[in-house]
């Protein structure tokens, strides 16, 4: 129980911090996504390292970041809550699906298995964006339709890879020492 709480706190802070770090890169036009969406990497790595029990920490981290960014709950739109829930839930489904297909060995012999992790990033980015487009936005709402999809997917992929490379470069000895990988 204590480990689960600790893992959730690490997941919460990783999403909160990564979302806060990229505020300067947010675009004033919501049709264009942030081209370095670091939280995607925080979500994926949290699930892979800590397991699915960190879902609450990830979701709370996203929501707290939105509260911080928007300056309080009065300024958060309902679609932001749904969007952040999708950002947390869809990668979990992708991981489960990949594991079911036996291509979900993301860490092998205490090393990141790039052969499985890179497809995870790409598939999770595509499905997360497609889910948000299908559930939140009608195509006619977008002045830049294709730009939205491309920029959001690109931001998720580049952000996830960037986050994961940085974490493994900096924290690999700690992850191994604490038997997290």
C-alpha positions as CSV (number, residue, x, y, z in Angstrom):
1,X,0.0,0.0,0.0
2,X,2.8,2.4,0.9
3,X,4.6,1.6,-2.4
4,X,1.4,2.2,-4.4
5,X,1.0,5.6,-2.7
6,X,4.7,6.5,-3.4
7,X,4.4,5.4,-7.1
8,X,1.2,7.5,-7.5
9,X,3.0,10.5,-6.0
10,X,5.9,10.1,-8.4
11,X,3.5,9.7,-11.3
12,X,1.5,12.8,-10.1
13,X,4.6,15.0,-9.8
14,X,6.0,13.8,-13.1
15,X,2.9,14.7,-15.0
16,X,2.4,18.0,-13.1
17,X,6.1,19.1,-13.6
18,X,6.3,18.0,-17.3
19,X,3.0,19.8,-18.0
20,X,4.2,22.9,-16.2
21,X,7.5,22.9,-18.0
22,X,6.0,23.1,-21.4
23,X,3.6,26.0,-20.7
24,X,5.8,28.5,-22.7
25,X,5.4,26.2,-25.7
26,X,1.6,26.2,-25.6
27,X,0.1,27.7,-28.7
28,X,-2.5,30.5,-28.4
29,X,-4.6,28.7,-31.0
30,X,-6.0,25.3,-29.7
31,X,-6.0,24.0,-33.3
32,X,-2.2,23.7,-33.0
33,X,-0.9,21.4,-30.3
34,X,2.2,21.8,-28.1
35,X,5.0,20.4,-30.2
36,X,6.8,18.9,-27.2
37,X,4.1,17.2,-25.1
38,X,6.4,15.8,-22.3
39,X,3.5,14.5,-20.2
40,X,2.9,11.7,-22.8
41,X,6.3,10.3,-21.9
42,X,5.6,10.7,-18.1
43,X,2.3,8.8,-18.5
44,X,3.8,5.9,-20.6
45,X,6.9,5.5,-18.5
46,X,4.9,5.6,-15.2
47,X,2.6,2.8,-16.5
48,X,5.6,0.7,-17.7
49,X,7.7,1.2,-14.5
50,X,5.0,1.3,-11.8
51,X,2.1,-0.5,-13.3
52,X,-1.5,0.4,-13.9
53,X,-2.2,1.2,-10.3
54,X,-0.7,4.7,-11.0
55,X,-3.8,5.8,-13.0
56,X,-5.1,8.0,-10.2
57,X,-1.8,9.7,-9.7
58,X,-1.5,10.5,-13.4
59,X,-5.0,11.8,-13.7
60,X,-4.7,14.0,-10.6
61,X,-1.3,15.3,-11.8
62,X,-2.9,16.3,-15.1
63,X,-5.9,18.0,-13.4
64,X,-3.7,19.8,-10.8
65,X,-1.5,21.1,-13.7
66,X,-4.6,22.4,-15.5
67,X,-5.8,24.1,-12.2
68,X,-2.3,25.7,-11.9
69,X,-2.1,26.7,-15.6
70,X,-5.6,28.1,-15.8
71,X,-5.5,29.9,-12.4
72,X,-8.3,27.9,-10.7
73,X,-11.3,25.6,-11.4
74,X,-13.5,28.4,-12.7
75,X,-11.3,28.7,-15.8
76,X,-11.1,25.0,-16.7
77,X,-13.4,24.0,-19.5
78,X,-15.1,20.6,-19.3
79,X,-13.4,19.5,-22.5
80,X,-10.0,20.0,-20.7
81,X,-11.0,17.5,-18.0
82,X,-12.2,15.0,-20.6
83,X,-9.0,15.6,-22.7
84,X,-6.7,14.9,-19.7
85,X,-8.7,11.8,-18.8
86,X,-8.2,10.6,-22.4
87,X,-4.5,11.4,-22.1
88,X,-4.3,9.2,-19.0
89,X,-6.7,6.4,-20.0
90,X,-5.9,5.7,-23.7
91,X,-2.2,5.0,-23.2
92,X,-3.2,2.4,-20.6
93,X,-5.5,0.7,-23.1
94,X,-2.7,0.7,-25.7
95,X,-0.3,-0.9,-23.3
96,X,-2.8,-3.6,-22.4
97,X,-3.5,-4.2,-26.1
98,X,0.2,-4.5,-26.9
99,X,0.8,-6.9,-24.0
100,X,-2.1,-9.0,-25.3
101,X,-0.4,-9.2,-28.7
102,X,2.9,-10.2,-26.9
103,X,4.7,-7.0,-28.0
104,X,4.5,-5.4,-24.6
105,X,8.0,-6.2,-23.1
106,X,9.0,-2.6,-22.8
107,X,11.9,-3.2,-20.4
108,X,14.0,-6.3,-20.9
109,X,17.1,-7.2,-18.8
110,X,16.9,-3.8,-17.0
111,X,17.2,-2.0,-20.4
112,X,14.6,-0.1,-22.3
113,X,13.4,-2.3,-25.1
114,X,13.2,0.2,-28.0
115,X,11.8,-2.3,-30.4
116,X,8.6,-2.3,-28.3
117,X,8.7,1.2,-26.7
118,X,8.9,3.2,-29.9
119,X,5.8,1.6,-31.4
120,X,4.1,2.1,-28.0
121,X,4.8,5.8,-28.2
122,X,3.6,6.1,-31.8
123,X,0.5,4.0,-31.3
124,X,-0.4,5.7,-28.0
125,X,0.1,9.1,-29.6
126,X,-2.1,8.3,-32.6
127,X,-4.9,6.7,-30.6
128,X,-4.9,9.4,-28.0
129,X,-5.3,12.1,-30.6
130,X,-7.8,10.2,-32.6
131,X,-9.9,9.6,-29.5
132,X,-9.9,13.3,-28.6
133,X,-10.8,14.2,-32.2
134,X,-13.7,11.7,-32.2
135,X,-15.0,12.5,-28.7
136,X,-14.3,16.2,-28.3
137,X,-14.0,17.9,-31.6
138,X,-16.1,17.9,-34.7
139,X,-14.0,18.2,-37.8
140,X,-15.8,21.4,-38.8
141,X,-14.7,23.1,-35.6
142,X,-11.1,23.2,-36.7
143,X,-9.9,25.9,-38.9
144,X,-6.7,23.9,-39.4
145,X,-8.1,20.3,-39.1
146,X,-5.0,18.5,-40.5
147,X,-2.7,20.8,-38.6
148,X,-4.4,19.9,-35.3
149,X,-4.0,16.2,-35.8
150,X,-0.5,16.4,-37.1
151,X,0.8,18.8,-34.5
152,X,-0.8,16.9,-31.6
153,X,0.5,13.5,-32.7
154,X,3.9,15.0,-33.4
155,X,4.0,16.7,-30.0
156,X,3.1,13.5,-28.3
157,X,5.7,11.5,-30.1
158,X,8.6,14.0,-29.8
159,X,7.6,14.8,-26.2
160,X,7.4,11.2,-25.1
161,X,10.7,10.2,-26.7
162,X,12.4,13.3,-25.2
163,X,11.1,12.7,-21.7
164,X,12.0,9.0,-21.7
165,X,15.5,9.5,-23.0
166,X,16.2,12.2,-20.4
167,X,14.8,10.1,-17.6
168,X,16.7,7.0,-18.5
169,X,19.9,9.0,-19.0
170,X,19.6,10.7,-15.6
171,X,17.7,8.2,-13.4
172,X,18.6,4.8,-14.7
173,X,20.9,3.9,-11.8
174,X,18.2,5.0,-9.3
175,X,15.6,3.0,-11.1
176,X,17.7,-0.1,-11.1
177,X,18.7,0.4,-7.4
178,X,15.1,0.7,-6.3
179,X,14.2,-2.3,-8.5
180,X,11.7,-0.2,-10.5
181,X,13.1,-1.7,-13.8
